[in-house]
Amino acid sequence: MTMATLNILSPSPMTNSLFNITNYSRTYHNLYYNNINIKSKHPFYPNDTQFTVISSLFSQAKSNPSLKSSPMPTHFSKSGSGCSWLQENSMHEIDAAGTGRKQRQSCSAFPTKPAEISSVQDLFEFICSGPLIEKLGLTPEKIAESVDKWIAYNSYLSRLFQLNELYLTIPQKARFFHYYIPVFLWCEDQISQHRSKFKDGEDIPPLVVCFSAPQGCGKTTLVFALDYLFQKTGRKSATLSIDDFYLTAEGQAKLREEHPGNALLEFRGNAGSHDLQLSIETLTAVSKLNKQGEMSCIKMKLPRYDKSAYNGRGDRADPSTWPEVEGPLTVILFEGWMLGFKPLPPEVVKAVDPQLEVVNKNLEAYYDAWDKFIKAWIVIKIKDPSCVYEWRLQAEIAMREAGNPGMSDEEVKDFVLRYLPAYNAYLPTLYSEGPNGSDPEHLLLIEIDEGRNPF
């Protein structure tokens, strides 16, 4: 079995002196263990002749002060911010340009001791123990053949979240090796299948991959990580959220006036509060970025929404602040809490909440606006919609304790209550039948627990 060697791009400043060689695979293996004689306990695990170890590099890593663990910060909130795997509150959401699109900024919080994975063999077995491995058809043999890629992807993610890859905690390793990297590999496989359907010379539209998941369960962070991995591996990607297609403040006010007393349509969120024409225009245009014959310019701006406008009521961001993307694109990552919801018989939704009847009627137009553009689906399943309240409350408490504006506990409760009827009505069908118009061959269902970890 031949192990390919991956050369990766510019090393992070933290490890620059250590990674100044081209054979990244051999280097990284030495940083993980200081034992040349690896004894394989797995039939598919590469033997020691396939992993050349330079143990002196491990000694360098241990003696390099910049790589040793730093004292834990003392200002972290015990409540967490939705990213407990990142040392509780080590990553905060910021709105860099007032666009309402949250970006991730993390502080370099290293644990006081390294995770208990001391060899490549341990790492290999750790990967194989992941809950998504069997579901994705990733056999131990396939993992062994591509373990260099797993290691490189872990390095990229560690840099993205400003973590020291030599001192990841077990939850951090699990988040990367058991969740983000397997999902990335699934997306790569979907892209390969998509591109194989076209002949040489044909324009290949970007694959639209959907992430349907309730609020607070980590889908935005997952998309953020995948987008970065695509960039680092030479893929051009773009990200969209259903939030980007909310009505303007004026349009939302009109919707509220048309349905007085309906709490589900008083504010943005439920079906009816989106500009579906803008959705169609955007998804159509971004899908054609690769067709140079039809478009004189292969650049376009993607809409964004400013949730902070009008004291939190929100409004569409000024187009001058919208990010610009340039084709040809390989993949579009499209995320939202209600993607794939199917309209139900009126008596079903009325039994959940009478106010949901008009929302259900509005939902009939959403397939043509969103779902028909999606060719690959990732559905993140939760056990109980009440988790949404707990996750949102954690995030708001953390924001308040950090000195940032945040909703009160009562405001959080009111906010979540406007979404719970839709969750209770539509999630059972989404989980049992799949998203509206989805193909089971291009659908990945991931179940997560209260800690947002797949199982």
N, C-alpha and C positions, 0 to 999 in steps of 0.2 A: 504494500500500500504506500503510495507516494504522498508526501505531505507538501503542499504548495507553500511557498514562502511569500508573505505579503510585505511589500514595502509601503510604509505609510507616509503621510505628508508631514509638514513641519511639526516637530515635537513641541509640547507645551513648555513654557519657560521653566516650570517647576522641575522638569526632568530633562532639560536640554543637554546637559553634560553627559548624562547617562545614556541617552538614546541617540547619540551621534554616530550611529552605524546604520548600514542599509539593511542588514538582515534582522528585521524587527522581531520575527518569530523567535529566533534563537535568543535574542536579548531578553524578551519578555518572559520566556520560559525560565530563565535564570533568576529573574526577579521574583518569581513565584516559588522557587524551591532551590535548595542547596544540597541536592542529592543526585549524583550522576546515575546511580543504579536504581532506576525506577522499575519496580516489579509490577507488571500488569495483573490485575485481578479480573479484568473484563476481556472476553474473547476478541472484541473489536478494538480494544485500546492499543494505540501505536506502541511498539516496543521501544526500548531505550536507544536503539540504533537510529530511530527516526526522530528522536529529540536530542540533539546535541546540546549539552549543557556546559556553560562556562560559569562555574560556581563563583569565581572571583567577582563577577558583576553583582551577584547577590550580596556579597560582602560590601561592595561599594554602596549598594542601596541602603544597607543597614547602618553604614558609617556616615552617610551623607545627612547632615542635620536637616537639610531642606526637605527630606523625604520622611522624617520621623513625625510621629503624631504630635499635634499641637494640643494645648490645654483646651478643654471644652469651654465654649462661651457660656456665660452665666445668665444671659438675657433671654434664653429660649422659653417659649410658652409651653407649659405642660399640656395645654389643650391641643397643641399641634395646629397646623395650618393646612392639612390635607396632604402633606408630604412627610409623614412620619419616617419613612424609609430614608429620607435625607436628613437624618439627625433632627427629628421633630420639625422645628421651625426654620431650618437652614435655607429654605428657598422661599422667597416672597414674590407675590405677583405685583407688578408695577404697570402703570399705564404711561409709557414713555412719551407719547405724543398727544395724550388726551383723546385718543381715538376709541377708547372703550375696549380695544383688543389688548388683553393682558399678555405681557411678556414675562419671561422668567429671569429672575436675577437671584443668584445664590451666593452665600458666603462660604468660604472654605472652612468648613467645620469637620475636622478629622476626629475619628473615634480615638479613645485612649489606647486601644490595642487593635492589631490587625485581625481580620476575620480568620477563622480557623480553616483556611484552605492553603496548605503549605506546599502543594505540588501540582504539577500539571495533571497528574493522575486524579488527584482530588477534585481539581477543577472540572475535568472531563466527567467524572461521576456526578458532580454537582449539577452540571448541565443536563445530564441524562435523567436526573431525578425530577426535572421540572414538570409541572402539571400539564403543559401544553405540548410536550414533546410527542407523545403518542398520537394526539389529535391531529397534529400537523404532519404525521408520517415521517418524522425525523428519527430514523433508526440510529443506534449507537455507531454503526459503520459510517453512515453519512456524517454524523457529528465528528467522528474521528478524522474523516477526510477533510473537513472544513474547519477544524478547531482553530486554525490560524485566523480565520475570518472572525470567529466568535471573540477571540482575544483582541483583535483590532477594533471591532465594534465596541467592546467594553472600554477600550482606551478612549475612543471618540466620546462616548457617553460620559465618562469620568471627567473629561475636559469640559464638556458642555455644562455639566452641573457643578464644576469646580470642586471635584472630589479627587483625592489622591488614590489612583487605581491600586496602589500597593497596600492601602489601608482602608479598604471598603469593609463596612460591616456586613454581616450576613443578610440583613434586610436589603441593603443596597445591592449586594451581589444578586440576590433573588430578583430584585426589580429589573436588573439588567439582563441576567442570563435566563431567568424563568419567564420574563414578560416582554420587555421591549425588543430584545434581539429576536426571539422566536416570531413575534408579530412582524418585525421587519423582514425576516426571511420569508414569511408567508406572503407579504406584499410583493417582494421580489419575484416569487413564483407566479403570482397573479399577473404581474407585469410581463413576464416571459410568455405566459399563455396568451395574454392579450396581443402581444406583438407578433406572435407566431401565426395569427390569423390573417396577416397582411402579406402581400407579395412584395418582392424586392422592387423598390422604386415607388411604392404606394405611400401616400401620406398616412402616417399612423397617429391618430388622435391620442391625447394623453388618457391614461386610465384614471377614471374617477373612483377613488376608494372612499367609502363612507364609514364613519365611526358614529354609530348610534348608541348613546349611553346617557343615563340620567345625570343631572347636574351634580357636580361635586365628586364624581367617582374617578376622576383623573384622566378623562379623555383628552383634554386640552394639553396636559403635560405629555401624554403619550404621543399625540400628533406633533408636538414641539420636538420630541426626541427623534421621531421617525423622519421628520423634515430635515433635521440636522444630519442624520445618517445618510439620507439620500444625497444631500449636498456633498458630504465627505466622500461618497463613493461615485461621484461623477454624474449623478442623476439630477435633472432639473425638475424641481417640484414647486407647487404652489399650495397655499392653504386657504380654505374658506370655512366659514361657520354660518349656521343659519342666523346667528345674531347679526351678521352683516346685511341681512335682508329685511330687517325690521322696518316698519313704516316710519316715515318722518314724524316728528313731534306733532305736526299739523294733522297728518293722516291718523295718528293714534288718537288724537283728541276727537276727530270726526267719528272714529270707530266707537269711542266711548259714548258719544252723544247718540249714536244709532242704537245702542244697546244699554240704555240706562238701567242701573240696578244689577247688571250682570258682572259680578266680581271677576270672572274669568277673562273678561275682555276690557276691564278697566285700565289695565296696564299691559305693556308688551309681554309676549311669551307664548300664548296659546294660538292655535290655528285661527287665522283671521287678522293677526297683527303683523303679518309679513307682506312685503311688496313682491308679489309673485311675478309680476312682469319684469322687475329688476332681476329676480332670480333667473328667469328664462334667458334674458338678454346676456347676463354675465356668464352663465354656464355654457350657453351656446357659443359666445365669443371666445371664451378661454379654451373651449374644445377645438376651436378652429385656428388656434395660434400656430399650429404646425402646417397649416395649408397656406403656404406663401402665395400661391396663385390667386387666392381669394382675398387676401388682405395685403395691402401695400406696406403695412407696418406690422411687425410681429411682436409688438409690445402693447400692453394694455394695463390699465389701473383696475385694482380690485376694490370694491366698496368696503367701507368699514363703518362701524357704528360707535357713537360716543355715549356710553352709558351714564357718564357724569353730567351730561347737559340737563338743563332745566331741573336742577336739584335732584338728580337721579332719575327723573322720568325718561331721559334719553332723547337722542336725536341722531339723525345720520351725520356722520362726520363730514367736514368740509372736503370736497373732492381733491383739494390741493394736498391733503394729508394722506390720501389713499396710497398704498404701496403699489409699485409698478412691477410687473412680471414680464419676462421676455421669453418667447418661444425659441426653439421647440421645447415643449414640456414633455416629460415622461409620465408624470403622475400628478394628480390633484387630490389633496387630502381634505375631505369635506366632513365636518363634524357638527353634531347637534343632538339635542336631547329627545327630539320627536321624529327624527328621520326614520322612515319606514312604517310609520303609524298608518293603519288601514281604517277607513270609515266603518262603523259598526251599525247594526240595525238601531233605529231611533229608540226603541223600547229598552235596549241594553244600556245605552248611555244615560237615558233618563233615570234608570234605576240607580245609577252611580251618583249622578247629580243632574237635576233638571237643567241647570245652566249650561251643561255640556252639550245640549242638543244643537245649539247654533254653532258651537265649535266643531262638532262632528260634521255638520253640513259644510262648513268652510273647508274641512279636511279633504273633501272630494276633489278639490282643484290642485292639491299638493303633489299628486303623482306626476302630472305633466310639468310642474314647476321645479321639482327636485328629483324625485325618485327615478324617473326614466333616464336620467343622465348617469346614474350610478351603476357601475358594472361589477364592483366587488364590495362586499359588505362585511364589516366587523361590528357585531352586536355585543355589547358588554352587558351582561345580565347580573342583576342584583337580587338578593333574596327577598328584601322587603323595602318598598318605597320610602318607609319611614327613615331609612338610612340617609336619605337626601337632607332631611332636617338636621340630623346630627352632624353631617359633613359640612353643611352650610354654616351651622352654628360654630363649629370649630374654626372655620376660616374667618368668620366675622370677629370672634373673640380674639383670635391671634392678631387680626388687623388693629383692633382697638388697643390691645396691650402693646403693640408696636408703635402706638401714637398716630395711626392712620385712621381716616374716617371709616366707620363701619356701622352696620345696622345693629340696633338693639336686639335683645332676645325676642321681644314681642314683634319687632319688624321682620325678623327672620321667620318667625312662625307665620305671620301674615303672608310673606313672600312665598313660602313653600306651599301653603294651603291653596294658592292659586294654581299650582301645578299638579297637586296630588290627585284630583279627579281624573285628569288625563292619564296619569300613570296607572291608576287603578283600573281604568277602562281599557287602555290600549296595550299595556305591557304584556298581559297574558297571551294575547294573540300574536304579538311580535315574537315572543319567545317560543311559542308552540308552532306557528306557521311560517315564521320568517318575515322579513320586511316586504312591503308592497312591491311586487314585481321582481323579487330576488330569485337568483338561481342557486339551488343548494350546493352546486359545485364551486360557487364563488362566494360562499358565506362561511364566516368564522364566528362561532358563538363562544364567548369567553365568560365564564362565571367567576365573579369576584366576591370576596367576603367583606365583612365590615371594615377591614383594614385596607381595602382596595387591592387585595392580592388575588391573583387567579388561583383556582383550586380545581 
